[in-house]
Each structure stands twice: as C-alpha cells, then as structure tokens.
Amino acid sequence: MQIALITGSGRKGGLGYETARQLGEAGYHVILAARRPELSQLAQALIDQGISASYVVMDTTDEASVTAAAAEVERRFGRLDVLINNAASMRAGESVEKQDLAEMRMVLDTNVIGTWNVTQKFIPLLRKSEHGRIVNVSSGAGSYGDPQYGFLHGSMGIPASGYGISKLALNGLTIKTAKELAADRILVNAVCPDITDTFGSGMFGRPVEVSAKSVTWAATLPDDGPTGGFFRDGRPLPW
C-alpha cells in the first residue's frame, strides 16, 4: 500500500481533506497533516468510510514541528510515496503599492518557505519509495500567461496580488525541485485546482470533489509521467 501525506488537510470539506479521501478510495494509506487538534476525528471519519488513514500534527512553518512529523512517519511507515503540499495562506491581495509587507512576509513564509521546509524534511523518505511523487498545490494566480486568471494581473478587477507572487515563487520551487530529484525518479509537479467552493456554498467556485481530481491526478502519475510542470485538470498551464 502506498503512503501519501497531505498538508493542510485539517478541515472537512477542504481541498486537502477531499484529496485524502480520493487517494484513500484509490487504495492509498493517507496521512492527514495540519495544526488542528481535531485531526484524530477527521482521520476516524475516513476510517469509518473504509479508508486506511492516520494523522500527524504539523506546523509547516516550524522546522522542529516538521522534523518531528517526518521522524514519526519514518518510524511508523519507513518511507513516503506521495507528498502533497496543500497548506497555504490566501491573504495578501492588495496592489504592490498598498500591500502590507508584514502580511506579505507571512504569506511567503507559509506558501513558499513552509512548502520548502516540508519538502526538505521529507525528501529522504521519498527517496525510499519506488514511485516518489511531490505535488505542490499552486494557483493560476501565480501565472502571468493563464487567461483564466488574467483578471488578477490586469488594470481592471482585483489588484496585483501578493498571493499570486507567492504562487509564482512556488512554481519556481517546483521546477528547481524536479530538476534536483530527477535522478531519484521522484516526479515533482505544481497543480492549479482552480477556484474552489471549499465551504459548500454552491455560489463561488467549482465543487471541491472536482478540484481535488487535479491533485490526485498528479499524485498518481505513472513512472513515465511529466515532472517540473504546472497543470490544471491534467493539462499543462502557461507560466
């Protein structure tokens, strides 16, 4: 049974939790990872559905926390097959001129440094897998060539967003990591799940069940699949 860890999976109805559910239904053992103390109940909810699941409490921005989580996964499973970096902050939506830089530092710490921190600590366990995969959950907001998110970067609509800048950096980290881990046959890709209705309102974004399929697609790529790419619904996106 392959082992998959999903960060930012501490809320039922969220993208991370739904991704865990889908991978669990595909036969993976899924490890929920988040700061929330109710992770045990969320893991049990998956178990009650017949899914093999566990959890680890982890703050992606805290090195000691991530190091401890990696040690726990190694002790329990000896390896990791799939790492899904889903934890993120969606703040920092102001223009370059008006953006509060303290808020921007926090967003970069979560969306870029936090992902880097988790990836760094779990690479040794991914190297022990025969089919290592890393999926970084990005956004079209991090692309200046994606027409679907062009409103984020134009003179009309939402101002140029610090959130988008953080995802642009995450895409760059994806490329760098993919190149470095190519010799280990670990596939590393970024995925845009699209605007998603993670609160079930039915009014904004597509259903989380649909968006999560983009993530599970990248997590279950065959060994000859792409690496170092940026995708939505299995199709390449411009940068």
BAMIVEX-36599 format. One record per residue (C-alpha): x, y negated, z; residue in one letter. Coordinates in Angstrom, 3 decimals, m for minus. Layout:
# residues N
<node><px>X</px><py>Y</py><pz>Z</pz><res>A</res></node>
...
END
This chain:
# residues 239
<node><px>0.000</px><py>0.000</py><pz>0.000</pz><res>M</res></node>
<node><px>1.369</px><py>m3.395</py><pz>m0.970</pz><res>Q</res></node>
<node><px>1.637</px><py>m6.111</py><pz>1.673</pz><res>I</res></node>
<node><px>0.506</px><py>m9.681</py><pz>0.972</pz><res>A</res></node>
<node><px>0.821</px><py>m12.693</py><pz>3.279</pz><res>L</res></node>
<node><px>m1.339</px><py>m15.758</py><pz>2.653</pz><res>I</res></node>
<node><px>m0.594</px><py>m19.043</py><pz>4.408</pz><res>T</res></node>
<node><px>m3.404</px><py>m21.492</py><pz>5.096</pz><res>G</res></node>
<node><px>m5.905</px><py>m18.642</py><pz>5.400</pz><res>S</res></node>
<node><px>m7.344</px><py>m19.633</py><pz>8.762</pz><res>G</res></node>
<node><px>m10.803</px><py>m20.760</py><pz>7.678</pz><res>R</res></node>
<node><px>m13.608</px><py>m18.544</py><pz>6.455</pz><res>K</res></node>
<node><px>m14.792</px><py>m19.868</py><pz>3.120</pz><res>G</res></node>
<node><px>m11.427</px><py>m21.433</py><pz>2.344</pz><res>G</res></node>
<node><px>m9.282</px><py>m20.584</py><pz>m0.655</pz><res>L</res></node>
<node><px>m6.683</px><py>m18.707</py><pz>1.396</pz><res>G</res></node>
<node><px>m9.238</px><py>m16.518</py><pz>3.127</pz><res>Y</res></node>
<node><px>m11.059</px><py>m15.744</py><pz>m0.121</pz><res>E</res></node>
<node><px>m7.751</px><py>m14.862</py><pz>m1.777</pz><res>T</res></node>
<node><px>m7.031</px><py>m12.488</py><pz>1.103</pz><res>A</res></node>
<node><px>m10.465</px><py>m10.915</py><pz>0.681</pz><res>R</res></node>
<node><px>m9.958</px><py>m10.376</py><pz>m3.049</pz><res>Q</res></node>
<node><px>m6.496</px><py>m8.885</py><pz>m2.615</pz><res>L</res></node>
<node><px>m7.823</px><py>m6.694</py><pz>0.193</pz><res>G</res></node>
<node><px>m10.546</px><py>m5.383</py><pz>m2.075</pz><res>E</res></node>
<node><px>m7.822</px><py>m4.618</py><pz>m4.635</pz><res>A</res></node>
<node><px>m6.127</px><py>m2.333</py><pz>m2.114</pz><res>G</res></node>
<node><px>m3.535</px><py>m4.642</py><pz>m0.562</pz><res>Y</res></node>
<node><px>m2.903</px><py>m4.978</py><pz>3.137</pz><res>H</res></node>
<node><px>m3.440</px><py>m8.685</py><pz>3.726</pz><res>V</res></node>
<node><px>m1.826</px><py>m10.766</py><pz>6.469</pz><res>I</res></node>
<node><px>m3.659</px><py>m13.960</py><pz>7.354</pz><res>L</res></node>
<node><px>m1.273</px><py>m16.732</py><pz>8.390</pz><res>A</res></node>
<node><px>m2.252</px><py>m20.083</py><pz>9.888</pz><res>A</res></node>
<node><px>m2.045</px><py>m22.159</py><pz>13.054</pz><res>R</res></node>
<node><px>m5.667</px><py>m21.498</py><pz>14.019</pz><res>R</res></node>
<node><px>m6.183</px><py>m19.333</py><pz>17.125</pz><res>P</res></node>
<node><px>m9.288</px><py>m17.659</py><pz>15.656</pz><res>E</res></node>
<node><px>m7.199</px><py>m15.678</py><pz>13.168</pz><res>L</res></node>
<node><px>m7.910</px><py>m12.448</py><pz>15.042</pz><res>S</res></node>
<node><px>m11.658</px><py>m12.833</py><pz>14.434</pz><res>Q</res></node>
<node><px>m11.079</px><py>m13.630</py><pz>10.759</pz><res>L</res></node>
<node><px>m8.883</px><py>m10.570</py><pz>10.320</pz><res>A</res></node>
<node><px>m11.501</px><py>m8.458</py><pz>12.082</pz><res>Q</res></node>
<node><px>m14.174</px><py>m9.773</py><pz>9.705</pz><res>A</res></node>
<node><px>m12.119</px><py>m8.437</py><pz>6.807</pz><res>L</res></node>
<node><px>m11.551</px><py>m5.126</py><pz>8.578</pz><res>I</res></node>
<node><px>m15.320</px><py>m4.836</py><pz>9.076</pz><res>D</res></node>
<node><px>m15.623</px><py>m5.048</py><pz>5.268</pz><res>Q</res></node>
<node><px>m13.291</px><py>m2.084</py><pz>4.875</pz><res>G</res></node>
<node><px>m10.221</px><py>m4.204</py><pz>4.122</pz><res>I</res></node>
<node><px>m6.801</px><py>m3.470</py><pz>5.612</pz><res>S</res></node>
<node><px>m5.898</px><py>m6.724</py><pz>7.355</pz><res>A</res></node>
<node><px>m3.852</px><py>m8.273</py><pz>10.138</pz><res>S</res></node>
<node><px>m2.707</px><py>m11.760</py><pz>11.083</pz><res>Y</res></node>
<node><px>0.258</px><py>m13.783</py><pz>12.239</pz><res>V</res></node>
<node><px>0.075</px><py>m17.222</py><pz>13.830</pz><res>V</res></node>
<node><px>2.421</px><py>m19.531</py><pz>11.944</pz><res>M</res></node>
<node><px>3.011</px><py>m23.258</py><pz>11.531</pz><res>D</res></node>
<node><px>4.602</px><py>m23.651</py><pz>8.109</pz><res>T</res></node>
<node><px>6.268</px><py>m26.934</py><pz>9.098</pz><res>T</res></node>
<node><px>8.006</px><py>m25.420</py><pz>12.136</pz><res>D</res></node>
<node><px>11.169</px><py>m23.441</py><pz>11.424</pz><res>E</res></node>
<node><px>11.067</px><py>m21.478</py><pz>14.664</pz><res>A</res></node>
<node><px>7.436</px><py>m20.517</py><pz>14.076</pz><res>S</res></node>
<node><px>8.093</px><py>m19.268</py><pz>10.545</pz><res>V</res></node>
<node><px>11.254</px><py>m17.424</py><pz>11.598</pz><res>T</res></node>
<node><px>9.282</px><py>m15.653</py><pz>14.337</pz><res>A</res></node>
<node><px>6.498</px><py>m14.769</py><pz>11.892</pz><res>A</res></node>
<node><px>8.972</px><py>m13.316</py><pz>9.402</pz><res>A</res></node>
<node><px>10.543</px><py>m11.243</py><pz>12.172</pz><res>A</res></node>
<node><px>7.112</px><py>m9.924</py><pz>13.153</pz><res>E</res></node>
<node><px>6.263</px><py>m8.956</py><pz>9.573</pz><res>V</res></node>
<node><px>9.617</px><py>m7.200</py><pz>9.236</pz><res>E</res></node>
<node><px>9.080</px><py>m5.322</py><pz>12.497</pz><res>R</res></node>
<node><px>5.586</px><py>m4.174</py><pz>11.517</pz><res>R</res></node>
<node><px>5.990</px><py>m3.529</py><pz>7.783</pz><res>F</res></node>
<node><px>9.682</px><py>m3.678</py><pz>6.879</pz><res>G</res></node>
<node><px>9.046</px><py>m5.680</py><pz>3.710</pz><res>R</res></node>
<node><px>6.725</px><py>m8.124</py><pz>1.980</pz><res>L</res></node>
<node><px>5.396</px><py>m7.654</py><pz>m1.552</pz><res>D</res></node>
<node><px>3.442</px><py>m10.872</py><pz>m2.089</pz><res>V</res></node>
<node><px>3.849</px><py>m14.312</py><pz>m0.543</pz><res>L</res></node>
<node><px>1.100</px><py>m16.819</py><pz>m1.283</pz><res>I</res></node>
<node><px>1.972</px><py>m20.361</py><pz>m0.228</pz><res>N</res></node>
<node><px>m1.510</px><py>m21.830</py><pz>0.112</pz><res>N</res></node>
<node><px>m1.193</px><py>m24.096</py><pz>3.180</pz><res>A</res></node>
<node><px>m1.401</px><py>m27.742</py><pz>2.158</pz><res>A</res></node>
<node><px>m2.438</px><py>m31.248</py><pz>3.125</pz><res>S</res></node>
<node><px>m4.679</px><py>m33.191</py><pz>0.744</pz><res>M</res></node>
<node><px>m4.008</px><py>m36.626</py><pz>2.219</pz><res>R</res></node>
<node><px>m2.052</px><py>m39.463</py><pz>0.577</pz><res>A</res></node>
<node><px>m4.500</px><py>m40.607</py><pz>m2.083</pz><res>G</res></node>
<node><px>m3.554</px><py>m44.260</py><pz>m2.309</pz><res>E</res></node>
<node><px>m1.675</px><py>m46.070</py><pz>m5.045</pz><res>S</res></node>
<node><px>2.118</px><py>m46.299</py><pz>m4.983</pz><res>V</res></node>
<node><px>1.823</px><py>m49.873</py><pz>m3.776</pz><res>E</res></node>
<node><px>m0.628</px><py>m49.173</py><pz>m0.961</pz><res>K</res></node>
<node><px>0.280</px><py>m45.679</py><pz>0.179</pz><res>Q</res></node>
<node><px>1.226</px><py>m45.440</py><pz>3.849</pz><res>D</res></node>
<node><px>4.684</px><py>m43.862</py><pz>3.824</pz><res>L</res></node>
<node><px>4.337</px><py>m42.195</py><pz>7.206</pz><res>A</res></node>
<node><px>1.339</px><py>m40.314</py><pz>5.834</pz><res>E</res></node>
<node><px>3.290</px><py>m39.502</py><pz>2.680</pz><res>M</res></node>
<node><px>6.134</px><py>m38.013</py><pz>4.726</pz><res>R</res></node>
<node><px>3.624</px><py>m35.768</py><pz>6.487</pz><res>M</res></node>
<node><px>2.164</px><py>m34.589</py><pz>3.173</pz><res>V</res></node>
<node><px>5.619</px><py>m33.843</py><pz>1.756</pz><res>L</res></node>
<node><px>6.536</px><py>m32.022</py><pz>4.961</pz><res>D</res></node>
<node><px>3.517</px><py>m29.730</py><pz>4.562</pz><res>T</res></node>
<node><px>3.205</px><py>m29.320</py><pz>0.801</pz><res>N</res></node>
<node><px>6.876</px><py>m29.166</py><pz>m0.152</pz><res>V</res></node>
<node><px>9.170</px><py>m28.642</py><pz>2.845</pz><res>I</res></node>
<node><px>6.669</px><py>m26.325</py><pz>4.545</pz><res>G</res></node>
<node><px>6.402</px><py>m24.159</py><pz>1.447</pz><res>T</res></node>
<node><px>10.189</px><py>m24.201</py><pz>1.099</pz><res>W</res></node>
<node><px>10.539</px><py>m23.212</py><pz>4.747</pz><res>N</res></node>
<node><px>8.192</px><py>m20.216</py><pz>4.410</pz><res>V</res></node>
<node><px>9.721</px><py>m19.096</py><pz>1.113</pz><res>T</res></node>
<node><px>13.238</px><py>m19.300</py><pz>2.510</pz><res>Q</res></node>
<node><px>12.418</px><py>m17.221</py><pz>5.574</pz><res>K</res></node>
<node><px>10.525</px><py>m14.506</py><pz>3.673</pz><res>F</res></node>
<node><px>12.871</px><py>m14.058</py><pz>0.680</pz><res>I</res></node>
<node><px>14.849</px><py>m11.311</py><pz>2.487</pz><res>P</res></node>
<node><px>11.615</px><py>m9.315</py><pz>2.968</pz><res>L</res></node>
<node><px>10.520</px><py>m9.898</py><pz>m0.635</pz><res>L</res></node>
<node><px>13.858</px><py>m8.533</py><pz>m1.828</pz><res>R</res></node>
<node><px>12.923</px><py>m5.247</py><pz>m0.139</pz><res>K</res></node>
<node><px>9.861</px><py>m4.946</py><pz>m2.370</pz><res>S</res></node>
<node><px>9.884</px><py>m3.236</py><pz>m5.760</pz><res>E</res></node>
<node><px>7.319</px><py>m5.745</py><pz>m7.048</pz><res>H</res></node>
<node><px>8.007</px><py>m9.048</py><pz>m5.279</pz><res>G</res></node>
<node><px>5.695</px><py>m11.959</py><pz>m6.070</pz><res>R</res></node>
<node><px>5.554</px><py>m15.574</py><pz>m4.869</pz><res>I</res></node>
<node><px>2.536</px><py>m17.722</py><pz>m5.695</pz><res>V</res></node>
<node><px>2.622</px><py>m21.434</py><pz>m4.904</pz><res>N</res></node>
<node><px>m0.857</px><py>m22.937</py><pz>m4.872</pz><res>V</res></node>
<node><px>m0.397</px><py>m26.207</py><pz>m6.716</pz><res>S</res></node>
<node><px>m2.788</px><py>m28.587</py><pz>m8.469</pz><res>S</res></node>
<node><px>m3.373</px><py>m30.220</py><pz>m11.815</pz><res>G</res></node>
<node><px>m2.870</px><py>m33.420</py><pz>m9.843</pz><res>A</res></node>
<node><px>0.817</px><py>m32.545</py><pz>m9.996</pz><res>G</res></node>
<node><px>0.809</px><py>m32.553</py><pz>m13.797</pz><res>S</res></node>
<node><px>1.027</px><py>m35.642</py><pz>m15.954</pz><res>Y</res></node>
<node><px>0.095</px><py>m33.603</py><pz>m19.013</pz><res>G</res></node>
<node><px>m3.098</px><py>m31.911</py><pz>m17.797</pz><res>D</res></node>
<node><px>m6.023</px><py>m33.793</py><pz>m19.368</pz><res>P</res></node>
<node><px>m8.434</px><py>m32.312</py><pz>m16.856</pz><res>Q</res></node>
<node><px>m6.687</px><py>m34.302</py><pz>m14.100</pz><res>Y</res></node>
<node><px>m5.801</px><py>m37.322</py><pz>m16.201</pz><res>G</res></node>
<node><px>m8.150</px><py>m39.493</py><pz>m14.145</pz><res>F</res></node>
<node><px>m5.699</px><py>m39.213</py><pz>m11.265</pz><res>L</res></node>
<node><px>m2.937</px><py>m40.899</py><pz>m13.211</pz><res>H</res></node>
<node><px>m4.730</px><py>m43.443</py><pz>m15.385</pz><res>G</res></node>
<node><px>m5.592</px><py>m47.052</py><pz>m14.718</pz><res>S</res></node>
<node><px>m9.211</px><py>m46.096</py><pz>m14.060</pz><res>M</res></node>
<node><px>m10.635</px><py>m43.951</py><pz>m11.274</pz><res>G</res></node>
<node><px>m8.554</px><py>m42.556</py><pz>m8.427</pz><res>I</res></node>
<node><px>m5.182</px><py>m44.300</py><pz>m7.855</pz><res>P</res></node>
<node><px>m1.888</px><py>m42.548</py><pz>m8.485</pz><res>A</res></node>
<node><px>m1.865</px><py>m40.064</py><pz>m5.626</pz><res>S</res></node>
<node><px>0.929</px><py>m39.134</py><pz>m3.242</pz><res>G</res></node>
<node><px>m0.763</px><py>m35.757</py><pz>m3.041</pz><res>Y</res></node>
<node><px>m0.130</px><py>m35.336</py><pz>m6.753</pz><res>G</res></node>
<node><px>3.506</px><py>m36.312</py><pz>m6.293</pz><res>I</res></node>
<node><px>3.839</px><py>m33.592</py><pz>m3.642</pz><res>S</res></node>
<node><px>2.405</px><py>m31.012</py><pz>m6.033</pz><res>K</res></node>
<node><px>4.712</px><py>m32.219</py><pz>m8.801</pz><res>L</res></node>
<node><px>7.603</px><py>m31.514</py><pz>m6.421</pz><res>A</res></node>
<node><px>6.099</px><py>m28.115</py><pz>m5.587</pz><res>L</res></node>
<node><px>6.052</px><py>m27.250</py><pz>m9.282</pz><res>N</res></node>
<node><px>9.723</px><py>m28.165</py><pz>m9.461</pz><res>G</res></node>
<node><px>10.456</px><py>m25.966</py><pz>m6.453</pz><res>L</res></node>
<node><px>8.623</px><py>m23.139</py><pz>m8.235</pz><res>T</res></node>
<node><px>10.880</px><py>m23.375</py><pz>m11.285</pz><res>I</res></node>
<node><px>14.041</px><py>m23.510</py><pz>m9.175</pz><res>K</res></node>
<node><px>12.989</px><py>m20.545</py><pz>m7.029</pz><res>T</res></node>
<node><px>12.033</px><py>m18.484</py><pz>m10.076</pz><res>A</res></node>
<node><px>15.448</px><py>m19.012</py><pz>m11.643</pz><res>K</res></node>
<node><px>17.273</px><py>m18.128</py><pz>m8.431</pz><res>E</res></node>
<node><px>15.245</px><py>m14.948</py><pz>m7.818</pz><res>L</res></node>
<node><px>15.162</px><py>m13.686</py><pz>m11.405</pz><res>A</res></node>
<node><px>17.981</px><py>m11.256</py><pz>m10.707</pz><res>A</res></node>
<node><px>15.917</px><py>m9.806</py><pz>m7.839</pz><res>D</res></node>
<node><px>12.961</px><py>m9.270</py><pz>m10.208</pz><res>R</res></node>
<node><px>10.750</px><py>m11.440</py><pz>m7.995</pz><res>I</res></node>
<node><px>8.158</px><py>m13.317</py><pz>m10.056</pz><res>L</res></node>
<node><px>7.507</px><py>m16.878</py><pz>m8.882</pz><res>V</res></node>
<node><px>4.677</px><py>m18.982</py><pz>m10.279</pz><res>N</res></node>
<node><px>2.565</px><py>m22.019</py><pz>m9.460</pz><res>A</res></node>
<node><px>m1.209</px><py>m21.910</py><pz>m9.830</pz><res>V</res></node>
<node><px>m3.877</px><py>m24.616</py><pz>m10.004</pz><res>C</res></node>
<node><px>m7.117</px><py>m23.172</py><pz>m8.579</pz><res>P</res></node>
<node><px>m8.994</px><py>m26.246</py><pz>m9.886</pz><res>D</res></node>
<node><px>m11.272</px><py>m28.456</py><pz>m7.801</pz><res>I</res></node>
<node><px>m12.955</px><py>m26.018</py><pz>m5.445</pz><res>T</res></node>
<node><px>m16.031</px><py>m26.115</py><pz>m3.240</pz><res>D</res></node>
<node><px>m14.381</px><py>m24.649</py><pz>m0.135</pz><res>T</res></node>
<node><px>m17.186</px><py>m25.837</py><pz>2.117</pz><res>F</res></node>
<node><px>m20.007</px><py>m24.192</py><pz>0.166</pz><res>G</res></node>
<node><px>m21.908</px><py>m27.397</py><pz>m0.523</pz><res>S</res></node>
<node><px>m22.703</px><py>m26.439</py><pz>m4.112</pz><res>G</res></node>
<node><px>m22.202</px><py>m30.090</py><pz>m5.048</pz><res>M</res></node>
<node><px>m18.475</px><py>m30.541</py><pz>m5.720</pz><res>F</res></node>
<node><px>m16.079</px><py>m28.175</py><pz>m7.437</pz><res>G</res></node>
<node><px>m16.432</px><py>m24.608</py><pz>m8.560</pz><res>R</res></node>
<node><px>m17.132</px><py>m21.667</py><pz>m6.214</pz><res>P</res></node>
<node><px>m14.172</px><py>m20.539</py><pz>m4.144</pz><res>V</res></node>
<node><px>m14.641</px><py>m16.998</py><pz>m5.438</pz><res>E</res></node>
<node><px>m13.875</px><py>m18.233</py><pz>m8.953</pz><res>V</res></node>
<node><px>m10.902</px><py>m20.403</py><pz>m7.995</pz><res>S</res></node>
<node><px>m9.276</px><py>m17.645</py><pz>m5.944</pz><res>A</res></node>
<node><px>m9.138</px><py>m15.423</py><pz>m9.014</pz><res>K</res></node>
<node><px>m6.377</px><py>m17.663</py><pz>m10.405</pz><res>S</res></node>
<node><px>m4.305</px><py>m16.978</py><pz>m7.315</pz><res>V</res></node>
<node><px>m4.939</px><py>m13.234</py><pz>m7.220</pz><res>T</res></node>
<node><px>m4.059</px><py>m13.056</py><pz>m10.927</pz><res>W</res></node>
<node><px>m0.594</px><py>m14.443</py><pz>m10.231</pz><res>A</res></node>
<node><px>m0.183</px><py>m12.247</py><pz>m7.154</pz><res>A</res></node>
<node><px>m0.908</px><py>m9.067</py><pz>m9.110</pz><res>T</res></node>
<node><px>1.093</px><py>m9.737</py><pz>m12.282</pz><res>L</res></node>
<node><px>2.783</px><py>m6.733</py><pz>m13.899</pz><res>P</res></node>
<node><px>6.547</px><py>m6.454</py><pz>m13.644</pz><res>D</res></node>
<node><px>6.956</px><py>m7.906</py><pz>m17.144</pz><res>D</res></node>
<node><px>4.721</px><py>m10.875</py><pz>m16.319</pz><res>G</res></node>
<node><px>5.752</px><py>m14.529</py><pz>m16.512</pz><res>P</res></node>
<node><px>7.865</px><py>m16.323</py><pz>m13.939</pz><res>T</res></node>
<node><px>8.585</px><py>m20.005</py><pz>m13.375</pz><res>G</res></node>
<node><px>5.275</px><py>m21.055</py><pz>m14.918</pz><res>G</res></node>
<node><px>2.261</px><py>m23.178</py><pz>m13.995</pz><res>F</res></node>
<node><px>m1.172</px><py>m21.664</py><pz>m14.637</pz><res>F</res></node>
<node><px>m4.907</px><py>m22.091</py><pz>m14.236</pz><res>R</res></node>
<node><px>m7.202</px><py>m19.113</py><pz>m14.834</pz><res>D</res></node>
<node><px>m4.235</px><py>m17.199</py><pz>m16.220</pz><res>G</res></node>
<node><px>m3.488</px><py>m19.797</py><pz>m18.889</pz><res>R</res></node>
<node><px>m0.342</px><py>m21.996</py><pz>m18.938</pz><res>P</res></node>
<node><px>m0.731</px><py>m25.630</py><pz>m17.926</pz><res>L</res></node>
<node><px>1.395</px><py>m28.551</py><pz>m19.136</pz><res>P</res></node>
<node><px>3.670</px><py>m30.254</py><pz>m16.645</pz><res>W</res></node>
END
